[in-house]
Amino acid sequence: MPTTERAQWRWSFRNRSDESLDRPVSPVFTSRFDAESWLGEHWRGLVSDHVARAQLLEGETKVGSPVELRAA
């Protein structure tokens, strides 16, 4: 029986200088909805970790436009 590989969704993060950040690390999600919900719940903590932009990835493919994060 063939195995079906599930899509893996995650976020990549960049700082204000548009440099890629290796910390914090995004969890891996099995659905886009879960990934987007997680970002909505954790964006304040990401901002305090100097994240300025989050890009959603499906595997290694960018999905949609980057999300700008800034303190409210």
CHARMM-style PDB file with segment names, atoms N, HN, CA, C and O in Angstrom:
ATOM      1  N   MET     1       0.839  -1.172   0.000  1.00  0.00      PROA
ATOM      2  CA  MET     1       0.000   0.000   0.000  1.00  0.00      PROA
ATOM      3  C   MET     1       0.893   1.248   0.000  1.00  0.00      PROA
ATOM      4  O   MET     1       1.758   1.376   0.867  1.00  0.00      PROA
ATOM      5  N   PRO     2       0.703   2.168  -0.953  1.00  0.00      PROA
ATOM      6  CA  PRO     2       1.550   3.354  -1.013  1.00  0.00      PROA
ATOM      7  C   PRO     2       1.259   4.290   0.151  1.00  0.00      PROA
ATOM      8  O   PRO     2       0.124   4.400   0.615  1.00  0.00      PROA
ATOM      9  N   THR     3       2.312   4.965   0.613  1.00  0.00      PROA
ATOM     10  HN  THR     3       3.234   4.877   0.236  1.00  0.00      PROA
ATOM     11  CA  THR     3       2.125   5.933   1.686  1.00  0.00      PROA
ATOM     12  C   THR     3       1.844   7.303   1.081  1.00  0.00      PROA
ATOM     13  O   THR     3       2.420   7.682   0.061  1.00  0.00      PROA
ATOM     14  N   THR     4       0.963   8.019   1.719  1.00  0.00      PROA
ATOM     15  HN  THR     4       0.495   7.711   2.548  1.00  0.00      PROA
ATOM     16  CA  THR     4       0.637   9.363   1.278  1.00  0.00      PROA
ATOM     17  C   THR     4       1.353  10.339   2.195  1.00  0.00      PROA
ATOM     18  O   THR     4       1.160  10.329   3.411  1.00  0.00      PROA
ATOM     19  N   GLU     5       2.174  11.173   1.599  1.00  0.00      PROA
ATOM     20  HN  GLU     5       2.331  11.181   0.611  1.00  0.00      PROA
ATOM     21  CA  GLU     5       2.905  12.156   2.384  1.00  0.00      PROA
ATOM     22  C   GLU     5       2.049  13.395   2.579  1.00  0.00      PROA
ATOM     23  O   GLU     5       1.523  13.950   1.615  1.00  0.00      PROA
ATOM     24  N   ARG     6       1.909  13.825   3.817  1.00  0.00      PROA
ATOM     25  HN  ARG     6       2.336  13.374   4.601  1.00  0.00      PROA
ATOM     26  CA  ARG     6       1.126  15.021   4.121  1.00  0.00      PROA
ATOM     27  C   ARG     6       1.960  16.267   3.857  1.00  0.00      PROA
ATOM     28  O   ARG     6       3.181  16.274   4.017  1.00  0.00      PROA
ATOM     29  N   ALA     7       1.270  17.304   3.454  1.00  0.00      PROA
ATOM     30  HN  ALA     7       0.279  17.299   3.324  1.00  0.00      PROA
ATOM     31  CA  ALA     7       1.943  18.589   3.290  1.00  0.00      PROA
ATOM     32  C   ALA     7       2.487  19.043   4.633  1.00  0.00      PROA
ATOM     33  O   ALA     7       1.862  18.820   5.669  1.00  0.00      PROA
ATOM     34  N   GLN     8       3.631  19.667   4.616  1.00  0.00      PROA
ATOM     35  HN  GLN     8       4.139  19.847   3.774  1.00  0.00      PROA
ATOM     36  CA  GLN     8       4.202  20.208   5.835  1.00  0.00      PROA
ATOM     37  C   GLN     8       4.309  21.712   5.690  1.00  0.00      PROA
ATOM     38  O   GLN     8       4.978  22.224   4.793  1.00  0.00      PROA
ATOM     39  N   TRP     9       3.654  22.388   6.567  1.00  0.00      PROA
ATOM     40  HN  TRP     9       3.110  21.972   7.296  1.00  0.00      PROA
ATOM     41  CA  TRP     9       3.610  23.849   6.577  1.00  0.00      PROA
ATOM     42  C   TRP     9       4.458  24.351   7.734  1.00  0.00      PROA
ATOM     43  O   TRP     9       4.445  23.780   8.824  1.00  0.00      PROA
ATOM     44  N   ARG    10       5.197  25.433   7.482  1.00  0.00      PROA
ATOM     45  HN  ARG    10       5.206  25.898   6.596  1.00  0.00      PROA
ATOM     46  CA  ARG    10       5.997  26.053   8.542  1.00  0.00      PROA
ATOM     47  C   ARG    10       6.242  27.507   8.163  1.00  0.00      PROA
ATOM     48  O   ARG    10       5.967  27.927   7.039  1.00  0.00      PROA
ATOM     49  N   TRP    11       6.759  28.257   9.110  1.00  0.00      PROA
ATOM     50  HN  TRP    11       6.983  27.916  10.023  1.00  0.00      PROA
ATOM     51  CA  TRP    11       7.072  29.666   8.892  1.00  0.00      PROA
ATOM     52  C   TRP    11       8.573  29.861   8.826  1.00  0.00      PROA
ATOM     53  O   TRP    11       9.321  29.217   9.562  1.00  0.00      PROA
ATOM     54  N   SER    12       9.015  30.744   7.948  1.00  0.00      PROA
ATOM     55  HN  SER    12       8.408  31.267   7.350  1.00  0.00      PROA
ATOM     56  CA  SER    12      10.399  31.217   7.997  1.00  0.00      PROA
ATOM     57  C   SER    12      10.335  32.666   8.475  1.00  0.00      PROA
ATOM     58  O   SER    12       9.383  33.388   8.176  1.00  0.00      PROA
ATOM     59  N   PHE    13      11.352  33.078   9.216  1.00  0.00      PROA
ATOM     60  HN  PHE    13      12.125  32.492   9.459  1.00  0.00      PROA
ATOM     61  CA  PHE    13      11.334  34.385   9.850  1.00  0.00      PROA
ATOM     62  C   PHE    13      12.509  35.230   9.401  1.00  0.00      PROA
ATOM     63  O   PHE    13      13.610  34.726   9.175  1.00  0.00      PROA
ATOM     64  N   ARG    14      12.250  36.551   9.273  1.00  0.00      PROA
ATOM     65  HN  ARG    14      11.356  36.959   9.456  1.00  0.00      PROA
ATOM     66  CA  ARG    14      13.285  37.509   8.889  1.00  0.00      PROA
ATOM     67  C   ARG    14      13.238  38.696   9.853  1.00  0.00      PROA
ATOM     68  O   ARG    14      12.191  39.016  10.416  1.00  0.00      PROA
ATOM     69  N   ASN    15      14.396  39.339  10.032  1.00  0.00      PROA
ATOM     70  HN  ASN    15      15.246  39.079   9.575  1.00  0.00      PROA
ATOM     71  CA  ASN    15      14.449  40.515  10.900  1.00  0.00      PROA
ATOM     72  C   ASN    15      14.237  41.787  10.086  1.00  0.00      PROA
ATOM     73  O   ASN    15      13.960  41.728   8.888  1.00  0.00      PROA
ATOM     74  N   ARG    16      14.369  42.941  10.747  1.00  0.00      PROA
ATOM     75  HN  ARG    16      14.594  42.989  11.720  1.00  0.00      PROA
ATOM     76  CA  ARG    16      14.142  44.232  10.069  1.00  0.00      PROA
ATOM     77  C   ARG    16      15.132  44.492   8.946  1.00  0.00      PROA
ATOM     78  O   ARG    16      14.828  45.236   8.013  1.00  0.00      PROA
ATOM     79  N   SER    17      16.314  43.890   9.023  1.00  0.00      PROA
ATOM     80  HN  SER    17      16.561  43.287   9.781  1.00  0.00      PROA
ATOM     81  CA  SER    17      17.322  44.038   7.968  1.00  0.00      PROA
ATOM     82  C   SER    17      17.124  43.029   6.848  1.00  0.00      PROA
ATOM     83  O   SER    17      17.956  42.915   5.948  1.00  0.00      PROA
ATOM     84  N   ASP    18      16.014  42.296   6.908  1.00  0.00      PROA
ATOM     85  HN  ASP    18      15.338  42.389   7.639  1.00  0.00      PROA
ATOM     86  CA  ASP    18      15.660  41.261   5.931  1.00  0.00      PROA
ATOM     87  C   ASP    18      16.633  40.087   5.926  1.00  0.00      PROA
ATOM     88  O   ASP    18      16.824  39.430   4.903  1.00  0.00      PROA
ATOM     89  N   GLU    19      17.247  39.830   7.086  1.00  0.00      PROA
ATOM     90  HN  GLU    19      17.092  40.364   7.918  1.00  0.00      PROA
ATOM     91  CA  GLU    19      18.126  38.671   7.234  1.00  0.00      PROA
ATOM     92  C   GLU    19      17.317  37.510   7.794  1.00  0.00      PROA
ATOM     93  O   GLU    19      16.455  37.690   8.654  1.00  0.00      PROA
ATOM     94  N   SER    20      17.607  36.328   7.294  1.00  0.00      PROA
ATOM     95  HN  SER    20      18.307  36.182   6.595  1.00  0.00      PROA
ATOM     96  CA  SER    20      16.932  35.122   7.765  1.00  0.00      PROA
ATOM     97  C   SER    20      17.335  34.840   9.209  1.00  0.00      PROA
ATOM     98  O   SER    20      18.502  34.978   9.577  1.00  0.00      PROA
ATOM     99  N   LEU    21      16.363  34.445  10.018  1.00  0.00      PROA
ATOM    100  HN  LEU    21      15.416  34.333   9.720  1.00  0.00      PROA
ATOM    101  CA  LEU    21      16.613  34.109  11.417  1.00  0.00      PROA
ATOM    102  C   LEU    21      16.537  32.597  11.602  1.00  0.00      PROA
ATOM    103  O   LEU    21      15.622  31.948  11.096  1.00  0.00      PROA
ATOM    104  N   ASP    22      17.499  32.043  12.327  1.00  0.00      PROA
ATOM    105  HN  ASP    22      18.243  32.570  12.738  1.00  0.00      PROA
ATOM    106  CA  ASP    22      17.413  30.620  12.632  1.00  0.00      PROA
ATOM    107  C   ASP    22      16.775  30.370  13.990  1.00  0.00      PROA
ATOM    108  O   ASP    22      16.513  29.222  14.348  1.00  0.00      PROA
ATOM    109  N   ARG    23      16.522  31.432  14.748  1.00  0.00      PROA
ATOM    110  HN  ARG    23      16.735  32.365  14.457  1.00  0.00      PROA
ATOM    111  CA  ARG    23      15.772  31.379  15.993  1.00  0.00      PROA
ATOM    112  C   ARG    23      14.821  32.548  15.995  1.00  0.00      PROA
ATOM    113  O   ARG    23      15.250  33.646  15.638  1.00  0.00      PROA
ATOM    114  N   PRO    24      13.603  32.410  16.355  1.00  0.00      PROA
ATOM    115  CA  PRO    24      12.924  31.190  16.794  1.00  0.00      PROA
ATOM    116  C   PRO    24      12.693  30.225  15.625  1.00  0.00      PROA
ATOM    117  O   PRO    24      12.810  30.589  14.455  1.00  0.00      PROA
ATOM    118  N   VAL    25      12.367  29.002  15.982  1.00  0.00      PROA
ATOM    119  HN  VAL    25      12.272  28.706  16.933  1.00  0.00      PROA
ATOM    120  CA  VAL    25      12.086  27.959  14.994  1.00  0.00      PROA
ATOM    121  C   VAL    25      10.586  27.714  14.955  1.00  0.00      PROA
ATOM    122  O   VAL    25       9.941  27.560  15.993  1.00  0.00      PROA
ATOM    123  N   SER    26      10.046  27.679  13.759  1.00  0.00      PROA
ATOM    124  HN  SER    26      10.570  27.804  12.916  1.00  0.00      PROA
ATOM    125  CA  SER    26       8.618  27.415  13.599  1.00  0.00      PROA
ATOM    126  C   SER    26       8.309  25.943  13.822  1.00  0.00      PROA
ATOM    127  O   SER    26       9.070  25.075  13.394  1.00  0.00      PROA
ATOM    128  N   PRO    27       7.199  25.660  14.491  1.00  0.00      PROA
ATOM    129  CA  PRO    27       6.717  24.280  14.496  1.00  0.00      PROA
ATOM    130  C   PRO    27       6.323  23.887  13.066  1.00  0.00      PROA
ATOM    131  O   PRO    27       6.154  24.752  12.207  1.00  0.00      PROA
ATOM    132  N   VAL    28       6.180  22.612  12.821  1.00  0.00      PROA
ATOM    133  HN  VAL    28       6.317  21.909  13.519  1.00  0.00      PROA
ATOM    134  CA  VAL    28       5.707  22.115  11.530  1.00  0.00      PROA
ATOM    135  C   VAL    28       4.250  21.720  11.705  1.00  0.00      PROA
ATOM    136  O   VAL    28       3.880  21.070  12.683  1.00  0.00      PROA
ATOM    137  N   PHE    29       3.427  22.123  10.739  1.00  0.00      PROA
ATOM    138  HN  PHE    29       3.727  22.651   9.945  1.00  0.00      PROA
ATOM    139  CA  PHE    29       1.988  21.902  10.813  1.00  0.00      PROA
ATOM    140  C   PHE    29       1.533  21.022   9.658  1.00  0.00      PROA
ATOM    141  O   PHE    29       2.188  20.965   8.618  1.00  0.00      PROA
ATOM    142  N   THR    30       0.414  20.338   9.844  1.00  0.00      PROA
ATOM    143  HN  THR    30      -0.118  20.384  10.690  1.00  0.00      PROA
ATOM    144  CA  THR    30      -0.128  19.495   8.785  1.00  0.00      PROA
ATOM    145  C   THR    30      -1.186  20.205   7.962  1.00  0.00      PROA
ATOM    146  O   THR    30      -1.694  19.651   6.987  1.00  0.00      PROA
ATOM    147  N   SER    31      -1.528  21.456   8.355  1.00  0.00      PROA
ATOM    148  HN  SER    31      -1.115  21.907   9.147  1.00  0.00      PROA
ATOM    149  CA  SER    31      -2.492  22.220   7.555  1.00  0.00      PROA
ATOM    150  C   SER    31      -2.132  23.704   7.572  1.00  0.00      PROA
ATOM    151  O   SER    31      -1.533  24.207   8.523  1.00  0.00      PROA
ATOM    152  N   ARG    32      -2.506  24.374   6.516  1.00  0.00      PROA
ATOM    153  HN  ARG    32      -2.992  23.965   5.743  1.00  0.00      PROA
ATOM    154  CA  ARG    32      -2.284  25.817   6.430  1.00  0.00      PROA
ATOM    155  C   ARG    32      -3.068  26.536   7.524  1.00  0.00      PROA
ATOM    156  O   ARG    32      -2.573  27.487   8.129  1.00  0.00      PROA
ATOM    157  N   PHE    33      -4.281  26.080   7.770  1.00  0.00      PROA
ATOM    158  HN  PHE    33      -4.683  25.307   7.278  1.00  0.00      PROA
ATOM    159  CA  PHE    33      -5.115  26.684   8.811  1.00  0.00      PROA
ATOM    160  C   PHE    33      -4.401  26.662  10.156  1.00  0.00      PROA
ATOM    161  O   PHE    33      -4.362  27.673  10.856  1.00  0.00      PROA
ATOM    162  N   ASP    34      -3.839  25.515  10.519  1.00  0.00      PROA
ATOM    163  HN  ASP    34      -3.871  24.694   9.950  1.00  0.00      PROA
ATOM    164  CA  ASP    34      -3.138  25.410  11.803  1.00  0.00      PROA
ATOM    165  C   ASP    34      -1.928  26.338  11.855  1.00  0.00      PROA
ATOM    166  O   ASP    34      -1.671  26.966  12.882  1.00  0.00      PROA
ATOM    167  N   ALA    35      -1.185  26.427  10.752  1.00  0.00      PROA
ATOM    168  HN  ALA    35      -1.394  25.917   9.918  1.00  0.00      PROA
ATOM    169  CA  ALA    35      -0.017  27.308  10.709  1.00  0.00      PROA
ATOM    170  C   ALA    35      -0.427  28.764  10.882  1.00  0.00      PROA
ATOM    171  O   ALA    35       0.195  29.501  11.646  1.00  0.00      PROA
ATOM    172  N   GLU    36      -1.472  29.177  10.175  1.00  0.00      PROA
ATOM    173  HN  GLU    36      -1.978  28.577   9.555  1.00  0.00      PROA
ATOM    174  CA  GLU    36      -1.924  30.561  10.268  1.00  0.00      PROA
ATOM    175  C   GLU    36      -2.519  30.864  11.639  1.00  0.00      PROA
ATOM    176  O   GLU    36      -2.342  31.967  12.156  1.00  0.00      PROA
ATOM    177  N   SER    37      -3.210  29.919  12.225  1.00  0.00      PROA
ATOM    178  HN  SER    37      -3.353  29.023  11.805  1.00  0.00      PROA
ATOM    179  CA  SER    37      -3.752  30.100  13.573  1.00  0.00      PROA
ATOM    180  C   SER    37      -2.629  30.272  14.582  1.00  0.00      PROA
ATOM    181  O   SER    37      -2.697  31.130  15.462  1.00  0.00      PROA
ATOM    182  N   TRP    38      -1.597  29.450  14.449  1.00  0.00      PROA
ATOM    183  HN  TRP    38      -1.542  28.753  13.735  1.00  0.00      PROA
ATOM    184  CA  TRP    38      -0.448  29.540  15.354  1.00  0.00      PROA
ATOM    185  C   TRP    38       0.187  30.925  15.277  1.00  0.00      PROA
ATOM    186  O   TRP    38       0.504  31.516  16.309  1.00  0.00      PROA
ATOM    187  N   LEU    39       0.377  31.450  14.064  1.00  0.00      PROA
ATOM    188  HN  LEU    39       0.120  30.970  13.226  1.00  0.00      PROA
ATOM    189  CA  LEU    39       0.986  32.774  13.915  1.00  0.00      PROA
ATOM    190  C   LEU    39       0.112  33.833  14.587  1.00  0.00      PROA
ATOM    191  O   LEU    39       0.618  34.739  15.250  1.00  0.00      PROA
ATOM    192  N   GLY    40      -1.206  33.709  14.408  1.00  0.00      PROA
ATOM    193  HN  GLY    40      -1.617  32.973  13.870  1.00  0.00      PROA
ATOM    194  CA  GLY    40      -2.121  34.656  15.035  1.00  0.00      PROA
ATOM    195  C   GLY    40      -2.049  34.638  16.552  1.00  0.00      PROA
ATOM    196  O   GLY    40      -2.286  35.660  17.195  1.00  0.00      PROA
ATOM    197  N   GLU    41      -1.726  33.495  17.125  1.00  0.00      PROA
ATOM    198  HN  GLU    41      -1.533  32.665  16.602  1.00  0.00      PROA
ATOM    199  CA  GLU    41      -1.636  33.374  18.578  1.00  0.00      PROA
ATOM    200  C   GLU    41      -0.260  33.763  19.130  1.00  0.00      PROA
ATOM    201  O   GLU    41      -0.146  34.126  20.300  1.00  0.00      PROA
ATOM    202  N   HSD    42       0.779  33.691  18.299  1.00  0.00      PROA
ATOM    203  HN  HSD    42       0.686  33.397  17.348  1.00  0.00      PROA
ATOM    204  CA  HSD    42       2.145  33.867  18.798  1.00  0.00      PROA
ATOM    205  C   HSD    42       2.887  35.079  18.242  1.00  0.00      PROA
ATOM    206  O   HSD    42       4.077  35.235  18.517  1.00  0.00      PROA
ATOM    207  N   TRP    43       2.238  35.930  17.483  1.00  0.00      PROA
ATOM    208  HN  TRP    43       1.272  35.804  17.260  1.00  0.00      PROA
ATOM    209  CA  TRP    43       2.955  37.016  16.815  1.00  0.00      PROA
ATOM    210  C   TRP    43       3.610  37.974  17.811  1.00  0.00      PROA
ATOM    211  O   TRP    43       4.695  38.483  17.534  1.00  0.00      PROA
ATOM    212  N   ARG    44       2.988  38.232  18.956  1.00  0.00      PROA
ATOM    213  HN  ARG    44       2.106  37.818  19.182  1.00  0.00      PROA
ATOM    214  CA  ARG    44       3.588  39.165  19.918  1.00  0.00      PROA
ATOM    215  C   ARG    44       4.928  38.644  20.442  1.00  0.00      PROA
ATOM    216  O   ARG    44       5.891  39.400  20.574  1.00  0.00      PROA
ATOM    217  N   GLY    45       4.974  37.361  20.734  1.00  0.00      PROA
ATOM    218  HN  GLY    45       4.191  36.747  20.627  1.00  0.00      PROA
ATOM    219  CA  GLY    45       6.234  36.761  21.183  1.00  0.00      PROA
ATOM    220  C   GLY    45       7.291  36.782  20.093  1.00  0.00      PROA
ATOM    221  O   GLY    45       8.476  36.963  20.375  1.00  0.00      PROA
ATOM    222  N   LEU    46       6.866  36.598  18.845  1.00  0.00      PROA
ATOM    223  HN  LEU    46       5.904  36.451  18.616  1.00  0.00      PROA
ATOM    224  CA  LEU    46       7.815  36.646  17.728  1.00  0.00      PROA
ATOM    225  C   LEU    46       8.386  38.051  17.575  1.00  0.00      PROA
ATOM    226  O   LEU    46       9.580  38.214  17.322  1.00  0.00      PROA
ATOM    227  N   VAL    47       7.538  39.064  17.726  1.00  0.00      PROA
ATOM    228  HN  VAL    47       6.568  38.932  17.931  1.00  0.00      PROA
ATOM    229  CA  VAL    47       8.016  40.446  17.642  1.00  0.00      PROA
ATOM    230  C   VAL    47       9.063  40.694  18.732  1.00  0.00      PROA
ATOM    231  O   VAL    47      10.081  41.335  18.473  1.00  0.00      PROA
ATOM    232  N   SER    48       8.824  40.196  19.936  1.00  0.00      PROA
ATOM    233  HN  SER    48       7.996  39.675  20.147  1.00  0.00      PROA
ATOM    234  CA  SER    48       9.798  40.389  21.014  1.00  0.00      PROA
ATOM    235  C   SER    48      11.097  39.615  20.743  1.00  0.00      PROA
ATOM    236  O   SER    48      12.135  39.928  21.326  1.00  0.00      PROA
ATOM    237  N   ASP    49      11.042  38.612  19.867  1.00  0.00      PROA
ATOM    238  HN  ASP    49      10.199  38.358  19.393  1.00  0.00      PROA
ATOM    239  CA  ASP    49      12.241  37.870  19.444  1.00  0.00      PROA
ATOM    240  C   ASP    49      12.864  38.478  18.186  1.00  0.00      PROA
ATOM    241  O   ASP    49      13.693  37.844  17.532  1.00  0.00      PROA
ATOM    242  N   HSD    50      12.458  39.723  17.845  1.00  0.00      PROA
ATOM    243  HN  HSD    50      11.785  40.237  18.376  1.00  0.00      PROA
ATOM    244  CA  HSD    50      13.022  40.497  16.731  1.00  0.00      PROA
ATOM    245  C   HSD    50      12.623  39.976  15.360  1.00  0.00      PROA
ATOM    246  O   HSD    50      13.339  40.197  14.383  1.00  0.00      PROA
ATOM    247  N   VAL    51      11.490  39.288  15.274  1.00  0.00      PROA
ATOM    248  HN  VAL    51      10.908  39.109  16.068  1.00  0.00      PROA
ATOM    249  CA  VAL    51      10.959  38.872  13.979  1.00  0.00      PROA
ATOM    250  C   VAL    51      10.162  40.042  13.403  1.00  0.00      PROA
ATOM    251  O   VAL    51       9.274  40.578  14.065  1.00  0.00      PROA
ATOM    252  N   ALA    52      10.480  40.435  12.171  1.00  0.00      PROA
ATOM    253  HN  ALA    52      11.202  39.999  11.633  1.00  0.00      PROA
ATOM    254  CA  ALA    52       9.770  41.528  11.509  1.00  0.00      PROA
ATOM    255  C   ALA    52       8.864  41.012  10.394  1.00  0.00      PROA
ATOM    256  O   ALA    52       7.910  41.684  10.002  1.00  0.00      PROA
ATOM    257  N   ARG    53       9.161  39.825   9.889  1.00  0.00      PROA
ATOM    258  HN  ARG    53       9.936  39.279  10.208  1.00  0.00      PROA
ATOM    259  CA  ARG    53       8.417  39.288   8.743  1.00  0.00      PROA
ATOM    260  C   ARG    53       8.373  37.767   8.841  1.00  0.00      PROA
ATOM    261  O   ARG    53       9.369  37.125   9.175  1.00  0.00      PROA
ATOM    262  N   ALA    54       7.218  37.208   8.547  1.00  0.00      PROA
ATOM    263  HN  ALA    54       6.409  37.729   8.276  1.00  0.00      PROA
ATOM    264  CA  ALA    54       7.046  35.753   8.542  1.00  0.00      PROA
ATOM    265  C   ALA    54       6.547  35.326   7.164  1.00  0.00      PROA
ATOM    266  O   ALA    54       5.613  35.919   6.624  1.00  0.00      PROA
ATOM    267  N   GLN    55       7.172  34.299   6.601  1.00  0.00      PROA
ATOM    268  HN  GLN    55       7.930  33.817   7.040  1.00  0.00      PROA
ATOM    269  CA  GLN    55       6.770  33.777   5.298  1.00  0.00      PROA
ATOM    270  C   GLN    55       6.303  32.336   5.484  1.00  0.00      PROA
ATOM    271  O   GLN    55       7.031  31.505   6.026  1.00  0.00      PROA
ATOM    272  N   LEU    56       5.100  32.051   5.038  1.00  0.00      PROA
ATOM    273  HN  LEU    56       4.509  32.727   4.597  1.00  0.00      PROA
ATOM    274  CA  LEU    56       4.575  30.695   5.126  1.00  0.00      PROA
ATOM    275  C   LEU    56       5.182  29.848   4.018  1.00  0.00      PROA
ATOM    276  O   LEU    56       5.266  30.275   2.866  1.00  0.00      PROA
ATOM    277  N   LEU    57       5.602  28.642   4.382  1.00  0.00      PROA
ATOM    278  HN  LEU    57       5.533  28.295   5.317  1.00  0.00      PROA
ATOM    279  CA  LEU    57       6.171  27.698   3.430  1.00  0.00      PROA
ATOM    280  C   LEU    57       5.382  26.402   3.460  1.00  0.00      PROA
ATOM    281  O   LEU    57       5.005  25.910   4.523  1.00  0.00      PROA
ATOM    282  N   GLU    58       5.139  25.857   2.275  1.00  0.00      PROA
ATOM    283  HN  GLU    58       5.445  26.257   1.411  1.00  0.00      PROA
ATOM    284  CA  GLU    58       4.612  24.494   2.142  1.00  0.00      PROA
ATOM    285  C   GLU    58       5.764  23.687   1.588  1.00  0.00      PROA
ATOM    286  O   GLU    58       6.110  23.805   0.413  1.00  0.00      PROA
ATOM    287  N   GLY    59       6.356  22.867   2.439  1.00  0.00      PROA
ATOM    288  HN  GLY    59       6.075  22.772   3.393  1.00  0.00      PROA
ATOM    289  CA  GLY    59       7.620  22.245   2.058  1.00  0.00      PROA
ATOM    290  C   GLY    59       8.661  23.351   1.967  1.00  0.00      PROA
ATOM    291  O   GLY    59       8.951  24.012   2.964  1.00  0.00      PROA
ATOM    292  N   GLU    60       9.229  23.559   0.773  1.00  0.00      PROA
ATOM    293  HN  GLU    60       8.993  23.022  -0.036  1.00  0.00      PROA
ATOM    294  CA  GLU    60      10.176  24.650   0.552  1.00  0.00      PROA
ATOM    295  C   GLU    60       9.592  25.747  -0.326  1.00  0.00      PROA
ATOM    296  O   GLU    60      10.302  26.682  -0.697  1.00  0.00      PROA
ATOM    297  N   THR    61       8.302  25.648  -0.666  1.00  0.00      PROA
ATOM    298  HN  THR    61       7.726  24.889  -0.365  1.00  0.00      PROA
ATOM    299  CA  THR    61       7.647  26.610  -1.552  1.00  0.00      PROA
ATOM    300  C   THR    61       6.983  27.727  -0.761  1.00  0.00      PROA
ATOM    301  O   THR    61       6.199  27.469   0.152  1.00  0.00      PROA
ATOM    302  N   LYS    62       7.302  28.976  -1.117  1.00  0.00      PROA
ATOM    303  HN  LYS    62       7.940  29.185  -1.859  1.00  0.00      PROA
ATOM    304  CA  LYS    62       6.663  30.123  -0.474  1.00  0.00      PROA
ATOM    305  C   LYS    62       5.191  30.168  -0.864  1.00  0.00      PROA
ATOM    306  O   LYS    62       4.835  29.967  -2.026  1.00  0.00      PROA
ATOM    307  N   VAL    63       4.351  30.431   0.118  1.00  0.00      PROA
ATOM    308  HN  VAL    63       4.641  30.594   1.061  1.00  0.00      PROA
ATOM    309  CA  VAL    63       2.905  30.505  -0.097  1.00  0.00      PROA
ATOM    310  C   VAL    63       2.439  31.900   0.316  1.00  0.00      PROA
ATOM    311  O   VAL    63       2.631  32.310   1.461  1.00  0.00      PROA
ATOM    312  N   GLY    64       1.833  32.618  -0.607  1.00  0.00      PROA
ATOM    313  HN  GLY    64       1.677  32.285  -1.537  1.00  0.00      PROA
ATOM    314  CA  GLY    64       1.325  33.949  -0.305  1.00  0.00      PROA
ATOM    315  C   GLY    64       2.428  34.956  -0.073  1.00  0.00      PROA
ATOM    316  O   GLY    64       3.608  34.682  -0.292  1.00  0.00      PROA
ATOM    317  N   SER    65       2.016  36.128   0.378  1.00  0.00      PROA
ATOM    318  HN  SER    65       1.058  36.351   0.556  1.00  0.00      PROA
ATOM    319  CA  SER    65       2.946  37.215   0.671  1.00  0.00      PROA
ATOM    320  C   SER    65       3.435  37.102   2.106  1.00  0.00      PROA
ATOM    321  O   SER    65       2.745  36.542   2.958  1.00  0.00      PROA
ATOM    322  N   PRO    66       4.633  37.635   2.380  1.00  0.00      PROA
ATOM    323  CA  PRO    66       5.105  37.642   3.763  1.00  0.00      PROA
ATOM    324  C   PRO    66       4.162  38.449   4.660  1.00  0.00      PROA
ATOM    325  O   PRO    66       3.504  39.384   4.205  1.00  0.00      PROA
ATOM    326  N   VAL    67       4.110  38.079   5.916  1.00  0.00      PROA
ATOM    327  HN  VAL    67       4.645  37.319   6.286  1.00  0.00      PROA
ATOM    328  CA  VAL    67       3.293  38.778   6.899  1.00  0.00      PROA
ATOM    329  C   VAL    67       4.221  39.694   7.695  1.00  0.00      PROA
ATOM    330  O   VAL    67       5.189  39.236   8.302  1.00  0.00      PROA
ATOM    331  N   GLU    68       3.918  40.980   7.685  1.00  0.00      PROA
ATOM    332  HN  GLU    68       3.131  41.353   7.192  1.00  0.00      PROA
ATOM    333  CA  GLU    68       4.698  41.952   8.464  1.00  0.00      PROA
ATOM    334  C   GLU    68       4.242  41.889   9.922  1.00  0.00      PROA
ATOM    335  O   GLU    68       3.044  41.913  10.204  1.00  0.00      PROA
ATOM    336  N   LEU    69       5.187  41.811  10.829  1.00  0.00      PROA
ATOM    337  HN  LEU    69       6.160  41.792  10.600  1.00  0.00      PROA
ATOM    338  CA  LEU    69       4.895  41.758  12.259  1.00  0.00      PROA
ATOM    339  C   LEU    69       5.479  42.995  12.925  1.00  0.00      PROA
ATOM    340  O   LEU    69       6.647  43.327  12.723  1.00  0.00      PROA
ATOM    341  N   ARG    70       4.667  43.667  13.713  1.00  0.00      PROA
ATOM    342  HN  ARG    70       3.718  43.398  13.877  1.00  0.00      PROA
ATOM    343  CA  ARG    70       5.158  44.824  14.482  1.00  0.00      PROA
ATOM    344  C   ARG    70       4.323  44.967  15.736  1.00  0.00      PROA
ATOM    345  O   ARG    70       3.169  44.544  15.797  1.00  0.00      PROA
ATOM    346  N   ALA    71       4.935  45.569  16.722  1.00  0.00      PROA
ATOM    347  HN  ALA    71       5.873  45.912  16.673  1.00  0.00      PROA
ATOM    348  CA  ALA    71       4.253  45.759  18.006  1.00  0.00      PROA
ATOM    349  C   ALA    71       3.019  46.621  17.818  1.00  0.00      PROA
ATOM    350  O   ALA    71       3.024  47.578  17.044  1.00  0.00      PROA
ATOM    351  N   ALA    72       1.971  46.273  18.530  1.00  0.00      PROA
ATOM    352  HN  ALA    72       1.967  45.495  19.159  1.00  0.00      PROA
ATOM    353  CA  ALA    72       0.698  47.019  18.428  1.00  0.00      PROA
ATOM    354  C   ALA    72       0.752  48.285  19.244  1.00  0.00      PROA
ATOM    355  OT1 ALA    72      -0.221  49.038  19.280  1.00  0.00      PROA
TER     356      ALA     72
END
